[in-house]
Amino acid sequence: MSNHVPVYVTASITAAGVLGGAYLAYRLSQDKPTKLPETWEKVGVLKTINVFPIKSCAPVVLDTAECTYLGCRDGWLRDRVLMVVDSKNNFITARGYPELLQIFPTVRNSVLTLSHANMESVNVNLAEVVALNEPETVTVWREPVTVYDCGWEPSEWISRLIDRSSTGYRLVYYAADNCRRKRPGSDKFYKYTKNNTGALPDETSFNIVNEASIDDLNTRLPSDSQVSQRNFRPNFVMTGAQPYDEDKWKFLKIGENVFEIIKPCFRCVLTTIDPETGTRNSKIEPLTELRKYRLAETVEERKMWGNSPRMGIQLALISKPGGKVSVNDPIYAA
């Protein structure tokens, strides 16, 4: 394995009750040690694990994953460690380029394969990308990020898909072992640390949605605007809770991992694009409906997020990296 890919050791955390002294000692290495609750309640079960190797592209669905500061991982398959940039080295997303949703990535050993229904597949050996390239700088949310260029073949393939050119866009691979720098203003209301922001996600390394909340939303939406968890692109989907129970939680335990809830996930226009077809909803759903009852709760947050409604929560891993999470794991909240 390349030296650029961190190796983690696994840790075991009890399913409920008081956490051990070794775990609390580990928290001293964090920016600000967090006092953990002693009482936990089972609130549901983990139904789905999604890993999105390329920002804004389709997910890889797993039965088991390793949890790291950079997000979910299974060997070379890691969450949002690749993205597409334009000719000015700015990142692009499916908000403006819905074609990206139709790219289906898979990773076997160190080989990334890009597939699309109307194109031949293309392969990229990520180990070679790391070994043969020098890091360069691109921009994500106006912040510099160090990456490796993945080469001409995926660049030409993606450029043909987006605008039938051959050089308009490039695929790049995150070049650091630590989380990227926080977005300006991201900690104005929320407690971020240097280990929370992942590689290339918009905000945090982990996101979870409550299936019951999506089901409730669908009862409010017209029949031609129904949504699924894929509209919200979560890492974890949970079942068994009541709608919007997640609003009152501060911590979650899933498998061997403890997560702190950093903030609600405020949703954007990407949720209005059908993940199956890449077409935009003409009624701007589900945002239109969510804005009726899921806007930020405080005046201060509304000044920051405007009319972006909440669905799902952003998580930070606060237990030791390397713990496993598996489908059907019980989920405990505090």
Sequence and secondary structure as in RCSB ss.txt:
>XXXX:A:sequence
MSNHVPVYVTASITAAGVLGGAYLAYRLSQDKPTKLPETWEKVGVLKTINVFPIKSCAPVVLDTAECTYLGCRDG
WLRDRVLMVVDSKNNFITARGYPELLQIFPTVRNSVLTLSHANMESVNVNLAEVVALNEPETVTVWREPVTVYDC
GWEPSEWISRLIDRSSTGYRLVYYAADNCRRKRPGSDKFYKYTKNNTGALPDETSFNIVNEASIDDLNTRLPSDS
QVSQRNFRPNFVMTGAQPYDEDKWKFLKIGENVFEIIKPCFRCVLTTIDPETGTRNSKIEPLTELRKYRLAETVE
ERKMWGNSPRMGIQLALISKPGGKVSVNDPIYAA
>XXXX:A:secstr
  TTS         SSS   HHHHHHHTTSSS     S  EEEEEEEEEEE SBTTS  EEESEEEEETTEEEET
TEETT EEEE TTSBEE TTT GGGGG EEEEETTEEEEEETTEEEEEEEHHHHHHH   EEEEETTEEEEEEE 
 HHHHHHHHHHHHS SSS EEEEE  SS     TTTTSSS   TTSS SSSSS SEEEEEHHHHHHHHHHS GGG
   GGGT  SEEEESS TTGGGG SEEEETTEEEEEEEEEE  GGGGB TTT  B TT TTHHHHTTT S SSHH
HHHHHTT  EEEEEEEE S TT EEETT EEEE 
